[in-house]
Amino acid sequence: MKSPRLQQVRPEVFLSQAGIGGAIIEVPRKLQQFQPEVFLSQAGIGREIVEVPKNKKIFSQGEVGEAVFYIQKGRAKLSVLSREGKEATISLFGPGDFVGEDCIAGVRSTRMASATAMTACTVLRIERKEMMRVIHEEHFFSDIFVVYLLARNTRIQADLVDQLFNSSEKRLARALLLLANFGKEGKPETVIPKVSQEILAEMIGTTRSRVSFFMNRFRKLGFIEYNGTLRIHSSLLNVVLHD
């Protein structure tokens, strides 16, 4: 019989089992490193990945807000419908954006607007309770979310100033640049999904005919390419910056 000292040591066994002087310890969940990018990319407790077809509602105006939605792929719009049946587009969203986060502001808040998929979308549906838990317990995620909300608030203020003081031509140019992510971190999307002139008109507060006029003008000046798909060139910034 071989002496214990002469038996071959197997490192994978030594490191995987409890023994003399060693014990297997379960690391509490709170001590595990939280990764926001993983949380927002995978389904889990209180989280579900949902495929939303083009032109289908993500949530509807008037319903009780029970979840926050994080857009992984695709584009969506936020719109409001008046009592008279007139619809107005408030904003457009893309990958990396949260939609419906206002539901965490109250106990049972009612949706003030509808979110609709403009293209086929993949969204992460996060239940309100789970969103509240993560915000309270995971400070890293909370910091990221607060920065996002502040950026959204700044965008809303800029939109209001743009609506009050700029011409419809400048408002259209700014809307197109925002759609192409100019001014954001990362490489701008010079080619953006097709957006109807009606939606652009609703966003900037003008008529479809005015949007058509300016789109043709931008194309002739070489600021955009508009033939089935929409390609935005950085030279369009000249319209926004020109006084």
Order of alpha helices (4+ residues) and beta strands (2+ residues): alpha-alpha-beta-beta-beta-beta-beta-beta-beta-beta-alpha-alpha-alpha-beta-alpha-alpha-beta-beta-alpha
